[in-house]
Amino acid sequence: MMYWNGNMGVWGYALMAASFLLFWGVIITAIVLFARFMGSSSRRYVGGLPGVGGAEDVLAERFARGEIDDSEYTARLTALRRSRGA
């Protein structure tokens, strides 16, 4: 039987340090990727299906902020709905 008296040597300590860094690097990377995936999926579908009503929502926001007046809002909304039906 081989006895090593608890002395791993230089390569043993180097391997232990590298495996420690690799382990925690994988764990941290997995957490960051999971957080990014969950964050992007929740932002992607705000307000229902993507792309549905997007232009009307932007127009309503501009009207709510006061960037456009009532007549311009109704004219643009009518034009959007007419172009969608064509």
C-alpha positions as CSV (number, residue, x, y, z in Angstrom):
1,M,0.0,0.0,0.0
2,M,1.1,3.5,-0.7
3,Y,1.2,6.1,2.0
4,W,1.7,9.7,1.1
5,N,1.5,11.2,4.6
6,G,-0.9,14.0,3.6
7,N,1.6,15.7,1.2
8,M,-0.1,16.3,-2.2
9,G,2.8,18.0,-3.8
10,V,2.8,21.0,-6.1
11,W,0.7,19.4,-8.8
12,G,-1.9,18.2,-6.3
13,Y,-2.4,21.7,-4.9
14,A,-2.5,23.1,-8.4
15,L,-5.1,20.6,-9.5
16,M,-7.2,21.3,-6.4
17,A,-7.1,25.1,-7.0
18,A,-8.0,24.7,-10.7
19,S,-10.9,22.4,-9.9
20,F,-12.1,24.8,-7.2
21,L,-12.1,27.7,-9.7
22,L,-13.7,25.7,-12.4
23,F,-16.5,24.5,-10.1
24,W,-17.4,27.9,-8.9
25,G,-17.0,29.4,-12.4
26,V,-19.6,26.9,-13.7
27,I,-22.0,27.6,-10.8
28,I,-21.8,31.4,-11.2
29,T,-22.1,31.2,-15.0
30,A,-25.2,28.9,-14.7
31,I,-26.8,31.4,-12.3
32,V,-26.1,34.4,-14.5
33,L,-27.4,32.6,-17.7
34,F,-30.5,31.5,-15.8
35,A,-31.2,35.1,-14.6
36,R,-30.7,36.5,-18.1
37,F,-33.0,33.9,-19.6
38,M,-35.7,34.5,-17.1
39,G,-35.4,38.3,-17.4
40,S,-35.5,38.3,-21.2
41,S,-38.5,35.9,-21.4
42,S,-40.5,38.1,-19.1
43,R,-39.8,41.3,-21.1
44,R,-40.4,39.6,-24.4
45,Y,-44.1,39.0,-23.9
46,V,-45.3,42.1,-22.0
47,G,-48.8,43.0,-23.1
48,G,-49.6,39.7,-24.8
49,L,-48.3,38.3,-28.0
50,P,-45.2,40.0,-29.5
51,G,-45.8,42.4,-32.3
52,V,-49.6,42.6,-31.8
53,G,-50.8,46.1,-31.1
54,G,-47.2,47.4,-30.8
55,A,-47.7,50.5,-33.0
56,E,-51.0,51.4,-31.3
57,D,-49.4,51.1,-27.9
58,V,-46.6,53.4,-28.9
59,L,-49.1,55.9,-30.3
60,A,-51.2,55.7,-27.1
61,E,-48.1,56.3,-25.0
62,R,-47.2,59.4,-27.1
63,F,-50.7,60.7,-26.7
64,A,-50.6,60.1,-23.0
65,R,-47.3,62.0,-22.7
66,G,-48.8,64.9,-24.6
67,E,-46.5,64.7,-27.6
68,I,-49.4,64.6,-30.0
69,D,-52.9,66.1,-29.8
70,D,-56.3,64.4,-30.1
71,S,-56.8,65.0,-33.8
72,E,-53.4,63.7,-34.7
73,Y,-53.9,60.7,-32.5
74,T,-57.2,59.7,-34.1
75,A,-55.9,60.4,-37.6
76,R,-52.8,58.2,-37.0
77,L,-54.9,55.5,-35.2
78,T,-57.3,55.4,-38.2
79,A,-54.4,55.1,-40.6
80,L,-52.8,52.3,-38.6
81,R,-56.1,50.3,-38.5
82,R,-56.8,50.9,-42.2
83,S,-53.3,49.7,-43.2
84,R,-53.6,46.6,-41.0
85,G,-57.0,45.7,-42.7
86,A,-55.6,46.2,-46.2
